């Protein structure tokens, strides 16, 4: 099949690339677009003058709208030129309902969406649900809402791992010295997210670990603006997330990879749930309904319920190196057997366009 794939531009995340690679490994031809790149580019001299004249808020709004317009027009142009057999949007929050309607009406190819976030955050997604040929989402708790908003038989499709990026790298002695720690967490604090309500669940959970006095390494944005008195601020090694392969090496060097979900996934599991085990790393995850359907807790992955349980399990598993290693090895086996992007994309195409 000939597929046009549109995915968000992230400085560190490569979800679109992972999907492209998996689709090509399955024998398909893929053209990948990255939306959102323009909105994050450094402004030119002319744009900086404009920002000074109209003010930062108006300038940023104008720039975002212009970037979204270009992303919509580019998707239409590429699909019109290439006439793909299918169009796959990864979240696709910048694409207007009018754009999705044009693709389904004029291009005639199935238009699929695989959404990894709470769809209620994105008006364009909600407005387009009835237009997609098939809508997939990583958390099944949103399926009833998607159906009510007109999605045609929406389906649950979990996140996955790219085993070529997240693999059990052999670390150099220098990497061991630089990255070794008891616990690592890679992710933004996400306690303040712009227009969304504040949520301190992740910040307070990682803070509970910081107060154990262990060797904790934290990478991500937002931690530096926590109030004074948060011990976790002393463990932050960088405000930016690490590149994916660097994350994989960090996971390998850590005794425990801590995984604390954002509450937007009340049942489903984030990418970290699959990527850490893919590295052969030991993963300790805050419990989610779907976790026990994807792994065998206690045998392939470890889970915790609340900060008291988290503290106890960190201390237990740090003291039981052999058990930790066995769980990590079985977790990697499970990911390779069932939870790679090839597995997910094969399911998506079978369910979305009837192509295996």
N, C-alpha and C positions, 0 to 999 in steps of 0.2 A: 504494500500500500504506500501511497504518497501522502505524507502527513505534514501539516503545518502545526507547529507547536509554539505556543506563546507562554512565556513564564516570566515571573518577576525578576528584576535585576537586584541582586543582593551582593554586597561587597564580599561576603564570606560564604553565603549559602549558594548551592549549585543545584537546586532541585530540578531546574529545567535541563541542565546538562546531564544529570543522572537519568532523567526520563528519555532524553535524546539517545544517550548511549544504549539504554535498555531496548528502545524501539529499534535501533539499528542492529543490535545483536539479535533481535527477533526477525530481522530480514526486511525491515521497512526503510523507506527513504524519508528523511526528516529535514525540514527547514525550520530552524529555531529562531524565534524573535524574543528579544528581551524588552519588556515594557518597564517603564519607570526609570530607565537609565538617565534620560535627559533631565528629569527633575532633580537628580542628585549631582549633576555636573557643576563644576565651579563656574560662577558667573563671569562673563567677559567684562572688559573695561566698560563697554557701552551699557551692559546690564547693571554694573555697579553704580554707574551714574544715574541710571533710571531708578534704582533702589533708593538712592539718596534723595531724589526728587519727589517720589511718590510715597516713600515710607516702606519699611520692611514688610508689613502685613499685606499691603496691596500688591507689592512687587512679588511676594511669594505666591499669592493667589493667582496672579496673572501668569506666572511662570508654570505653576502646576497645571492650570487649565490648558495652556499652550502645549505642554508636554503630553498631556492626556489626549489632546486633539491629534497630535502627530502620531501617537501610538495607535489610535483608532484608525486613522487613515492608512497607516503602514500595514496594519493587519488586512484591511480591505484590499489594498493594492496587491499585496503578495498573494492573497487567496484568489483574486481575480486573474492574476497572471498565471498562477500555477495550477488552478483548478484541482485542488487536492482531493483525495478520497475521504479524508477526515480532517477536522480541525480540533485540536486539543488545547484548552486553556487551563493553565495552572493558576487557580484562583480567579484571575481575570477581572479584578475589581475595577480596573480603569476602563473597561470596555462597556460602552453604552448599550442599553437594550436595542437602540436603533441599529447599532453595528451588528449585534447578534442576529437581529431580524434580517438584515441585509444578507448576511452569510447564509442563513438557512433558506431564504427565499430566492436569492439570485445565484448563489454558488451551488446550492443543492446538496452539499456534502454534510454528513452528520457533524454537529458541533457539540463537543463534550466539554465538561468542566470538572476538574478534580480540585476541590477546595480544601485547604488545610486549616482554615480559620472559622471562627464564628461568623456565619454569613450575615447576621444582623448588623455587623459592623459596616457593611458595604452596600449602599443603596443600589448601585448598578447590578450587583449580584441578585439581590431580591427582585429587582425589576425585570431581570432576564430569566428567572427560573423556569417560567412556562415556555420559554423559547428554546432552551437547550434540548438537544436530542436526548441527552442523558446527563444527569447531574450526580456526581460522586462526592462524598464528603468523608473526612477521616474520623469523625465522631458521630456515632449513630443517634445520639440524643437530638440532633438537628433534623433527622429524617421526617418526623411528623410536621414540623414547621415548613420544610421544603415542599412537602406534599400539599399542605394547605395553601401555599403561595403559588401552586400550579406546576411544580416540577413533575415530569412524567416518570413515575416509578423511581424516585431517587434511591441511590444505593450507597451502602457503607463500604468504603475502600480505605484500609488503614495506610499509614505511612510505611516506609520501608528503608532499606539501607543499600548503598552502592558499595559492593564488596571490593571494588578496585580502589576506592578512596579510603574506605574504612576497613583496614586489614591489620593483622598482627605484625606490624613493622618490627624489625630488629633494631633496637635503639643503640646508638653509639654511647660510649662512656660519657661523652660530653652531654648528650641529651639526657642521659640518666641523672647526671648531676644537676642539670638545669631544671628538669621537669619533675623529678621525683617528689612525691608528696603523699600524705595519708589520704586526702580527699580532694577531688577536683570538681569544680562546677563551672561549666562554660555556658553562659547565657546572660541576657540582660536582666536587671532586677524587676523591671516591668511593674513597679509599684505606681508609677505615674506614666500614663500613656495618652497624653494630649487630650482629645475630646472625650476619652472614655473615663468611667469612674475609677478612682484610685482603688488598688487592690494590693495589700501588703503580704499576701500569703507566701509568695516566693521569698521576698526579702526577709521575712521573719523566720522562715524555715532554715534558710542558709545561715542566718544570724545565730540560731540555736546550735549549729555545728561549729561556728566560729568560737563560741563560748566554751567549747570543750577543750580548747587549748592545743589542738592538733595542728599538724602541718596542712593547712588548707590553702588551695590556690583557686582564685576566682577570676574569670575573664568575662568582660561584658560591660555594657553601658548602664548607667543609672545608679550603680552602687556608690559612686562618688558624691551623689547628691542626697544620700540618706542623712538623716539628722545626726548631729554629733552624739557620740555615745554608742553607736553601732560598731561592735567589734569587727564585723566582717569587712569594714572599710580598710582595715590593715592588711587584709589578705588579697586585695584586688591587685592583679598584676598588669592589667591593661584595660583601658576603657573600650577598646574595640575588640570584637570577637576575633578569635584566631582563624586563619585560613583553614579549610576543612582538613587537609592532610596534616597540618600542625596539631589540630584538635585530636586527630587519631593518635598521634605520637604522645600527646599529653595524656590521653586515656590509658595508653599502654604503660606509662610511667607511674600512674597513680595506683594506690592501693584500692581505692573505691571511687567510682564515677557516680556522683550524686545527680539524680534526676528529679527535679521539682517542676511539675507541670504548672502552666498558667491555668487559672480557673475556666478559661474559655473552652477547655477540653474536659468536661465533667466526667466523661466515660471513656473516651478514646485516648490513644497514646501518641506522644509527639515523636519527631524523628530521632531524638536522642535515645529513645527506648530501643531502637533497632541498631543505631550506629555504634553505640558503646559495645554491646555484645559482638557486633561484627568485627571489632578490633581484637576480640579475645580478652576484653577488659571486664572486670567485675562491676556490675551495675546495681545500684540501690535506688529503687523507684518509689515515689509516693503512689499508693495503690489506686488503680483505676479499674472500673468494671471490666473493661476489655482485656486487661493485662493477662488474666488467667486463661483467656481464650487464645492468646497469642504465644504465651510461654507457660512453662510449669514453674510457678513461684517456689522458691526454695531449692529448686534443682537446676534451673536454667537462668534464673534472674532472682534478685531479692527485692522484697517490697517492704514498705513501712506504712504505718497508720499513725500520724501525729508525731510531734517532736519528741515525746518521751520514748516512743518505740524507735524513732530514728536514732537517738543518742545511744540507746542500748544496742541496736544492731550494728552501728558503726564500731563500737567498742568490741563487740563479739567477733565480727568478721575480721577486724584488724588483727585480732589475736589468733585467728584460725586461718592461716595462710593456705594450707592445703585445700580446705573446703572451699575457700574463695576461688582458688584456681580451677577446681573441678566445675564449679558453677559457671565460671566464665567460659570454659571450654565447651560445655554443653549449650550455653547460650549462643555461642558462635555457630555451632552445628545447626541449631534451630533456625537462625537467621538465614544461613545458606540454603537450607532445605525449603523454607517457606516464605521468607520475608525480604526478598530482594526486589529491585525495581522491575526486573524481568517478570517476576511473579505477578506484580501489581499491574503492569501494563498489558500483559497477556489477558488478565481478567477484565481489565477496562475495555479492551477492544472486543473481547467476546461479548460482553454485556452491552457495550455501547453501539457497536456496528455489526455484530455477528461475525467477526473475523477473528480466528484463533491465532 
